[in-house]
């Protein structure tokens, strides 16, 4: 990674993260998502190479490769290699259905993070979350790939909804720890864009899930201080408190499957260009501010970097603890 360019972007409040929807195709039918209903015009590899070169020059240091379902791209490993070759650290975000030993072994050879969504334990509840019965396959894949030695950090991630109980989170956390994965949770989000779909079976009340995030906050304070800062913000979000300005076009942007850039996941239909980002940011500033005030979200592109920047003095004060935890427990940097 070209850390000097990344640091320069941070100082200048320019994006360092690209959330890349590598395809809109998906092999699940999640009731909380509409992306799989969209047509997908996936970039060929040579176009991705051109984009990666331009992104590196701009100062991007990280890319989330997601979908849809990224493992439906038969050239996924080649895509990972493109970003690594341009010193952009990739994280693959997957539902795990196709994450077999062969594919995971190739990812493990590379400095590439891997995040597998596991929202619930049990086939019946899994189907309610994901729209089809793939629970046994996903669990078998997770257990099969767990022993593989890897260069990146691998995590299990849970989307917390009305269906989630604290015991569910504790059970998945125990599974992750026993298999050598990191573990994280995030709130179910439904607002305006195609990524968040309103489903009454999943809509939570604050009192229903606050104990879950409070539990993860307390755990993170002991072994992942940086994550604890995120969970503090999660609790404010699910409570409905006013949120600080999101990261859209400040620390992150979205790249769609066809190569179009957008401000964020919520406004995927609003095209921007990194060559004119300063002007585009001014043009969309009111739109993003209104969205943040009235219908805030908490997707991958939304807030994490901004949280770290706003709480940088706390991080510096706890620098020794943070460094020790990152060495012992792993990190996504």
HUVEN-V706271 format. One record per residue. N is the residue number from 1. SS is DSSP state (hx for helix, st for strand, lp for the rest). PSI is psi in whole degrees, 0 to 359 (* if undefined). D_LAST is the distance of its C-alpha to the last C-alpha in Angstrom with 2 decimals. Layout:
# HUVEN-V706271
n=(N:N)
ss=(SS:SS)
psi=(PSI:PSI)
d_last=(D_LAST:D_LAST)
This chain:
# HUVEN-V706271
n=(1:2:3:4:5:6:7:8:9:10:11:12:13:14:15:16:17:18:19:20:21:22:23:24:25:26:27:28:29:30:31:32:33:34:35:36:37:38:39:40:41:42:43:44:45:46:47:48:49:50:51:52:53:54:55:56:57:58:59:60:61:62:63:64:65:66:67:68:69:70:71:72:73:74:75:76:77:78:79:80:81:82:83:84:85:86:87:88:89:90:91:92:93:94:95:96:97:98:99:100:101:102:103:104:105:106:107:108:109:110:111:112:113:114:115:116:117:118:119:120:121:122:123:124:125:126:127:128:129:130:131:132:133:134:135:136:137:138:139:140:141:142:143:144:145:146:147:148:149:150:151:152:153:154:155:156:157:158:159:160:161:162:163:164:165:166:167:168:169:170:171:172:173:174:175:176:177:178:179:180:181:182:183:184:185:186:187:188:189:190:191:192:193:194:195:196:197:198:199:200:201:202:203:204:205:206:207:208:209:210:211:212:213:214:215:216:217:218:219:220:221:222:223:224:225:226:227:228:229:230:231:232:233:234:235:236:237:238:239:240:241:242:243:244:245:246:247:248:249:250:251:252:253:254:255:256:257:258:259:260:261:262:263:264:265:266:267:268:269:270:271:272:273:274:275:276:277:278:279:280:281:282:283:284:285:286:287:288:289:290:291:292:293:294:295:296:297:298:299:300:301:302:303:304:305:306:307:308:309:310:311:312:313:314:315:316:317:318:319:320:321:322:323:324:325:326:327:328:329:330:331:332:333)
ss=(lp:lp:hx:hx:hx:hx:hx:hx:hx:hx:hx:lp:lp:lp:lp:lp:st:st:st:st:st:lp:lp:lp:lp:lp:lp:lp:lp:lp:lp:lp:lp:lp:hx:hx:hx:lp:lp:lp:lp:lp:lp:lp:hx:hx:hx:hx:hx:hx:hx:hx:hx:hx:hx:hx:hx:hx:lp:lp:lp:st:st:st:st:st:lp:lp:lp:hx:hx:hx:lp:lp:lp:hx:hx:hx:hx:hx:hx:hx:hx:hx:hx:lp:lp:lp:st:st:st:st:st:st:lp:lp:lp:lp:lp:lp:hx:hx:hx:hx:hx:hx:hx:hx:lp:lp:lp:lp:st:st:st:st:st:lp:lp:lp:lp:lp:hx:hx:hx:hx:hx:hx:hx:hx:lp:lp:lp:lp:hx:hx:hx:hx:hx:hx:hx:hx:hx:hx:hx:lp:lp:lp:lp:lp:lp:lp:lp:st:st:st:st:st:st:st:lp:lp:lp:lp:lp:hx:hx:hx:hx:hx:hx:hx:hx:hx:hx:hx:hx:hx:hx:lp:lp:st:st:st:st:st:st:lp:lp:lp:lp:lp:lp:lp:lp:lp:lp:lp:lp:lp:lp:lp:lp:lp:lp:hx:hx:hx:hx:hx:hx:hx:hx:hx:hx:hx:hx:hx:hx:hx:hx:hx:hx:lp:hx:hx:hx:hx:hx:hx:hx:hx:hx:hx:hx:hx:hx:hx:hx:lp:lp:lp:lp:lp:lp:lp:lp:st:lp:lp:lp:st:st:st:st:lp:lp:lp:lp:lp:st:st:lp:lp:lp:lp:lp:lp:lp:lp:st:st:lp:hx:hx:hx:hx:hx:hx:hx:hx:hx:hx:hx:hx:hx:hx:hx:hx:hx:hx:hx:hx:hx:lp:lp:lp:lp:lp:lp:lp:lp:lp:hx:hx:hx:hx:hx:hx:hx:lp:hx:hx:hx:hx:hx:hx:lp:hx:hx:hx:hx:hx:hx:hx:hx:hx:hx:hx:lp:lp:lp:lp)
psi=(140:84:328:319:321:313:322:318:320:314:321:6:50:153:141:352:134:125:110:109:88:336:153:351:144:147:13:169:60:131:349:11:144:0:320:346:347:153:149:128:78:136:139:165:321:331:324:322:316:318:316:320:317:321:321:315:325:332:13:134:343:147:131:117:107:195:219:205:109:333:354:346:116:344:25:316:321:323:316:314:325:313:320:319:333:20:37:118:123:149:122:126:116:157:350:354:320:9:73:179:320:313:315:324:323:318:320:333:348:157:74:128:158:129:121:127:124:97:336:156:137:132:321:312:324:318:325:324:318:355:357:165:86:13:310:322:314:315:319:319:315:314:329:319:345:319:350:130:136:158:328:179:134:140:154:138:134:130:119:128:190:332:344:136:156:322:327:313:318:322:318:322:317:318:313:313:320:336:0:23:152:168:139:155:161:156:148:132:132:121:249:328:180:343:330:119:129:127:119:333:344:345:125:160:151:313:336:322:354:317:331:312:328:321:313:325:312:322:316:328:337:326:357:79:321:319:326:327:324:317:328:317:323:316:319:321:310:338:342:17:157:130:144:164:137:177:354:122:358:307:350:155:169:142:121:171:336:2:355:139:149:159:322:178:322:325:52:341:357:107:139:175:134:340:337:33:322:315:319:322:319:320:325:5:313:319:314:320:316:317:315:324:323:323:62:149:179:59:183:328:358:309:343:315:318:322:313:320:319:333:27:326:325:320:316:319:326:26:318:316:315:314:316:318:321:324:319:316:349:168:171:10:*)
d_last=(9.97:12.55:10.91:14.44:14.96:11.85:13.06:16.51:15.84:14.46:17.61:19.79:18.49:17.78:15.39:11.90:11.49:14.18:15.22:17.38:20.30:21.05:24.32:26.34:28.03:27.43:29.08:29.07:31.09:29.21:31.50:28.61:27.78:29.91:27.69:29.51:32.74:31.71:32.68:29.98:30.23:27.38:26.57:27.55:25.18:26.71:26.10:22.40:22.35:24.03:21.62:18.51:20.35:21.15:17.71:16.32:19.33:18.69:15.25:13.04:9.50:8.50:11.19:12.18:15.12:17.59:21.31:23.90:22.88:20.83:22.34:25.68:24.72:26.24:24.26:20.81:19.81:21.20:19.21:15.92:17.29:18.21:14.78:13.46:16.66:15.94:12.53:10.87:8.07:9.92:10.01:13.68:15.32:18.71:21.77:22.04:25.67:25.27:22.37:24.77:24.35:24.81:22.14:19.60:20.53:19.79:16.30:15.79:16.85:13.98:10.28:10.13:9.11:12.36:13.65:17.40:19.55:22.06:23.93:26.89:28.70:32.09:33.38:35.47:32.86:30.27:32.80:33.19:29.49:29.11:32.63:33.40:33.70:30.75:29.79:31.18:29.50:26.02:26.56:27.99:25.05:22.52:24.73:25.35:21.82:20.60:21.93:20.20:18.05:14.72:11.93:9.29:9.08:12.13:13.32:16.66:17.01:20.33:21.93:24.34:27.80:31.41:31.56:28.87:30.14:28.49:29.72:27.94:24.55:25.40:26.51:23.41:21.26:23.60:23.36:19.56:19.74:22.69:21.04:17.75:15.62:13.48:15.46:15.30:18.13:18.89:22.36:24.59:24.97:28.10:29.05:30.26:28.19:28.45:25.24:26.78:30.20:32.42:33.73:36.03:35.27:31.62:32.16:31.56:33.16:31.18:33.13:32.35:28.59:28.03:28.50:25.70:23.11:24.74:24.38:20.64:20.32:22.33:20.49:17.06:18.66:19.33:16.19:13.26:14.20:11.47:12.68:16.16:15.90:15.32:18.21:20.37:20.09:20.75:23.93:25.08:24.52:26.52:29.14:29.68:28.99:28.48:24.86:23.38:22.88:20.31:17.59:19.76:20.24:18.73:14.96:15.21:17.88:19.05:20.36:23.13:24.29:26.96:24.73:25.76:23.36:23.69:22.68:21.12:21.86:24.96:26.44:25.82:29.44:29.02:28.32:26.57:25.88:23.13:26.02:27.68:24.78:26.26:29.57:28.21:26.28:29.59:31.44:29.27:28.61:31.48:30.57:26.98:28.32:31.05:28.75:26.47:29.64:31.61:29.43:25.82:23.30:19.93:18.36:14.81:15.40:17.25:16.01:12.62:11.61:15.25:15.30:12.76:14.90:18.11:17.25:15.75:18.79:18.39:14.84:16.34:19.32:17.35:15.04:16.44:16.08:12.42:11.72:14.14:12.80:9.23:11.27:13.80:12.41:8.96:5.67:3.79:0.00)
